[in-house]
């Protein structure tokens, strides 16, 4: 699986806009560096958008859903039918990300990559149905080559639909997907399951033990896979592949990405392993409750904006961070300079 679209160049950041934004920060009526990470965010967004004063009025949220065969190993506290049911909840506006999207005035689309139970046709839901979920990766690869490539392509397509927006947020839904993300993280970070695996959506100690055993079995079977895309095919999920494809597509188009929690961060790590220049387009919203998340963030040299103990997924943590980014842009663009305010600079 070589020489495909994800290897194409990412759009370069606008270094001139970044330099001008940094110079503007030095002129604003505050001590240098007083707004800390908010100043860095404004400059980074300026580089991504190619404008001295960036804006975040147009936010696009894409939710990717898919089922996981590894659920057969007892790794989830919820039945697999919940994936399909939550797709309906997204569409009818009852899910957390649906509420947050309304509050933000953001566009929201849901993409069903493949559920075990067929999902109903609903407004705002794209039914791709590449497979009835992945295979049980404790016994065989999670996806065929064709399924993995098709899922990546769905993500790329969604990034294309987001063209013209100022920020892209990817979210995920799939019972069992913290197990898949944990297995991927173990291989990509070369760490033992015990270091990374957490309770996901609320496993008890017996469930945690089953989850660790499932990942150990998967690593015994597939752990020799070294190439990132082959790791994704063997251990990932349809929705995780689509997320990685969306992040790569955004980087190639020049759309800034705000990455959500553990599962989305694993997809971001895969994207960066597939095309290192994609890292320039990624911002990280929060540090979640799943133990493996901090290890993945460290590998990406990420500085998460929030720490709220979140473990919901759906893109909810990223959506919660959007007002912070908008305020960073407002401060950068609307504060007076020392000259404008007739305030003496040091």
N, C-alpha and C positions, 0 to 999 in steps of 0.2 A: 504494500500500500504506500507507494512513493510517488513523488512528483504530481501531487494534486493541488487543488486551488488554494488550500490553506498555506501553502508555501510562498504564495505571491507576496510582494512587498506590502507592508502596512504603510498607511499614509504617515509621513514624517510630521512631528510636532512643529509648530511655527515658533522657532526660537526667537525671532524678532519680536513677535507679540509678547512672548514670555519676558524678554528683556525690558520691553516698555512697561509691562504690567509691574515688574519688580521695581522699576524706577518710580512708577506712580505710588506704590506702597511706601516708598521712602519719603514721599512728599505729603502724605496724609497726616492730619492733625492727631498724632498719637506718637508715643515713643516707638522707635524701630523695633519690630518684632513683638509688639505688645498684644497683637491678636493671634499670636502663635500659629497653630496649624491652619487657621482660617486664612491667613495671608498666603501660605503655601498652596492652599486649595485654589484661591483666586488666580494665582499665577499659573498653576497647572491647567485650570480650565481655560485661561487665556491662550495658552499654548495649543490646547486641543481645538479651540474654536477659531483661532487665528484672529482674535480681536482683543484689544487692550482691556476692555471691560466686558467680560463674558456675561451671558444670561442663561437662565434655566427655566424658561417658560414652557417649553415643549418637552415633555417627558413621555417616553414610550415604555410600557411594561409588557413583556412577553412571558407568559407562564407555559412551561413545558411539562407534560404529564406522561407517565408510563408506569406499567407494572413490572415487578421483579420476581423471577422464578425462585430466587433464594428464600422467599417468604415461606416456602415449603419446609424450611429448616427451623421454623418457629422463632424467627428473629424479630418479629414485630408484635406490639401489643394490640394492633388493630387488624381487622380482616381486610383482605385485598379488595373487597368491594368498595371500600372507602375511597379509593382512587377515583373510580367512576362517579361516585356520589359527590365528591368534592369538585369535580369538573362542573357538575350541575350547579353547585353552590357558588362557584366563581361566576358562572354565566348569569345567575339570577341575582347576584350582588350581595350575597350573604356572607362571603368569606372575608377574612381580615384584609387581604390585599384588595378586594373589591371596594371595601370602605375607604381604605387609604388612597386608592386611585381616584375615587370621587373627590376626596378632600383635596388632593393635589391637582385636580384637573388634568390627570394623566390619561393617555390612551391605554387601554387594556385589551389584550388578546390572549386567548387560551389555545394551546396546540396539543392535541392528544396524539402522542406518538404511538401508543399501543397499550390498551387495557385488556385484561383478561375478560371482563364483562363488556360487551359492546356499549358504547356511550350513545345517548340520544343526540339527535341533531338539535343544536341549540344556537341561538344568535351569539356571535362572538367566539364560537368554538370551532376550530379547524380540526377535522377528523382525518388524520394522516394514516393511522392504524397500520403501521409498518409491520407489526407482529402482535400477537396476543400477549404482550409483555416479553421480557427476556427469558432465556432459559436459566435453569438453576446452575449457577456457576461453580457450585461445589462438585458438579459432575461433568460439565461440558462448558464450552465458551458461552458467555451470556448472549452474544450476537454473532451472526454470520458477517462476513466482510461486507456483503451488500447491505445488510441492515444498518451496520455502523456507518457506512458512507452515506446512506440515505438519511439517517438521523442528523449527521453533520450538515448535510445539504438543507434540511429543514431549518436548522438554526441560521444558516447563511441566508436563506430566503426571508426569514423573519427580520434579520438585520437589514436586508434590502427594503423591506416594507417600512422600516423605521427611518429611512433616509429623510433628512431634513430636520429630524428632531435634535435636541441639544443634549440629551442624556438617555441612555438605554439601561433598563433594569431587567434582568432575567430572573425568573422565579421557577420553582419546581414543585411537583406533586407526584409522589409515588410511594406507596407503602413498601417499606424495605430499602428505600434508597440511601439511608444512612449506612446500611451494611455495605452496599456497593461502593459508596464514596469512601468508607473506611478501608475497604480492600484495595481500592485504587491508591489511596494515600499511603498505605503500608508499602506498596511496591515503589511508588514514585519517590517516597522519602526514605526508603530503606529502614523502616521502623517496625517493631513488633506490634501485633494487634493490641496487646495490653496497654500500650502507650497511647493509642489513638481512639479506641472504641469507647463509646458512651451509651447512655440509655435511649438515645434517639427520642421517640415520642413518648417514652415513659416505661421502659422495660423494668421488671423486677430483677433480682439477682439471678434467678434461674434463667430468665430470658437473656440476660447479659452473657451468661456462660454459654448458652446456645449460639449467641451472636459471635462470640470469640471463636468457638469451635468451627462455625461455618466459615469465617474468614481464614482461619488456619488451614482448613481443608482446601479452600480456594487457592491459597498461596502455595500449598504443596502441589496442586495441579497446574497452576498457571504462573507461579512466581518467577519462572525462568524468562518470561517475556520481558524484554528490555526496552523495545521501541514503544514510545508513548501511545501510538495509535493501536498497536496490538494489545497493550495493557487495557486500553479503553474497550476494545472489542471483547476481550475475555472477561473482564471484571466489572465493566461499567453498566450503564443503563441507557435506554433510548433517550430519555430526557436529559441525562448528563451529557451525552454526545451532542444533542441539539444545543444545549447551553454553550458548550465549547465552540461549536460552529457559529453560534450567534456572536460570541465574543470576538472570534477571529474575523468574522464578516464586518463587525463594527470597526475594528482596528484598521481594516483595509479601506473602509469608506471614510474613516475619520470621525467616528461618533464616539464620544466618551461613554464609558461603561461604569456603572456603580454596582459593585459585586455584593451579593447578599451573604448568606451564612455559610456553614460548613460545606454543604453539597455544592453550592455555586462556586465556592472558593476552590474546591477540588477541580471543578470544570475549568476554572480560570488557570489553575496550575497546569492542567493538560494543555490548554490553549497556548500558554507561554512556552511549554516544552515543545509544542509543534511549531511555533513561530515566536521566537523570543522578543521580537519587536512589538508584539501585541501588548506587552507590559506597559508601554507608554500610555495606553488608552484605558487602563484599569484604575479605578479608585475603589476603596474597600470601606463598606458601610459600618460594620460592627464586628466585635469579637463575641461569638456565641458561646452557649453553654457546653456544646459538644467538645470533649477533651482534645480531639484531633484538630480542631479549628485553629488553635494557636500555633500548632506546628506547621500547618499549611500556610498560615499568614506569615510566619517567620521565613519560610522557604521563598515566599514571594516578596520579601522585604516590605511588607505592607504595613501601613499605619491606619488601623481602623478608627473610625470617627466616634463610635458609640460603644459602650459596654453595658448592656441592659439585661444580660442573662437570657437572651432570646434563644428559642429552639423551635420556632414555628415553621420556618421556610416560607415558601410562596413568594419570595421577594419582599416580605414584610419589613425586615430590618433595613433593607436598602431604601424602601419607601419612607420609612421613619426618618432617615437621614437627609432626605431631599430638602426639607425646610432649612436645615443647617447649611447646606450648599447654597441655597438661594440667599440666605442671609449673608454668607461670605461674599457672594457676588454683589449684593446691595451695599454692603460696607465698602467694598473695593470701588464701586462705581459712583456712590453718592456722597461719601464723606468729602468734606472740603479739604483742599490742600492748605499748607501753611500760608501760601501767598493769597489764596482766595479768602481765607478767614482772617487775614491780617494778624496771624499769630506768629510770634517769633520762634523760628527754628533754632535748635541748639547750634 
